[in-house]
Amino acid sequence: MATKKQARSTKRLKNIKKQRGKYPALLNQVIEISDIVLEILDARFPMEMKNKKIEKLVRDRNKKIIYVLNKSDLTRKRNHNLSPRVFVSCKNREGISELRTKIKIEAKKIKKEGKYNRINVGVPTGGTRTPNRYERINVGVIGYPNTGKSSLINLLVGKASAKTGSEAGFTKGIQKLKLSQDIHLLDSPGVIPSDEYSMTSKEKIAQQVKVGGRSHNQVKEPELALNEIMKSNKKDFEKFYKIEFNDAEDLIEKIGKKKGFLKKHGVVNSDQTARAILKDWQLGEIET
């Protein structure tokens, strides 16, 4: 006979599978409706967050894509081979005006060429609608969970319209918001590319934690995730914590003692410490 814990676990797995099937479908719908697509990337590791499958879908449909490198305040790197691109920082409210201007410029080009999508959100294919004075340009916003999509949209439209949350995948469906009279923004759920998603692969899970697709308090083995991040960011951790260490295990040992994360007999609580370090990373405390 199944226990309550087993039943909850089975229900959780079913919900995950259900949502994983639902979100890509919503994402595809956003792309179909959109004339311009903003792909939101973390400026610290944009190449690792690019969704190649979705980008191909965008280009195959002759849609315009703009790369938005958010959290630019956390890194000094500016040599990414991405175009067109805009560096922004929602935290410091930087780059928002530049992005808004770029969207409007591209929208004008599309309208001038007459290549915009005349489908309105919420109007079924073949349905009727009241003619508008303005034919609207739809701008889809896509990206990994936790890249700051909703915060960016709120800054673009100038008010708290899109929902925000610290947990990955907070937005549950498509939201339509007005940027201007003839430009609408479409917010979609954050989606991890299907070929990178895994519930079992330690390497893929670690990668998801690194880019913020999976929260520090959701991963089962935080030490392994921290070890993966450490491969290319060791100096950044040393600078932030003002200590030198050999590897992830050594860092956990030193930070655990410093913060007093101890179990019986003074043994460092490695799970608690690793999660605290990952939290600093995901909250952007550690600059690269």
HELIX and SHEET records of a PDB file:
HELIX    1   1 LYS A    4  ILE A   33  1                                  30    
HELIX    2   2 PRO A   46  MET A   49  1                                   4    
HELIX    3   3 LYS A   52  ASP A   60  1                                   9    
HELIX    4   4 SER A   72  LEU A   74  5                                   3    
HELIX    5   5 ILE A   96  GLU A  113  1                                  18    
HELIX    6   6 LYS A  149  VAL A  157  1                                   9    
HELIX    7   7 LYS A  202  LYS A  210  1                                   9    
HELIX    8   8 PRO A  222  TYR A  241  1                                  20    
HELIX    9   9 ALA A  248  LYS A  259  1                                  12    
HELIX   10  10 LYS A  264  GLY A  266  5                                   3    
HELIX   11  11 SER A  270  GLN A  282  1                                  13    
SHEET    1   A 6 ARG A  85  PHE A  87  0                                        
SHEET    2   A 6 LYS A  64  ASN A  70  1                                        
SHEET    3   A 6 ILE A  36  ASP A  42  1                                        
SHEET    4   A 6 ILE A 137  GLY A 143  1                                        
SHEET    5   A 6 ILE A 183  ASP A 187  1                                        
SHEET    6   A 6 GLN A 175  SER A 180 -1                                        
END                                                                             
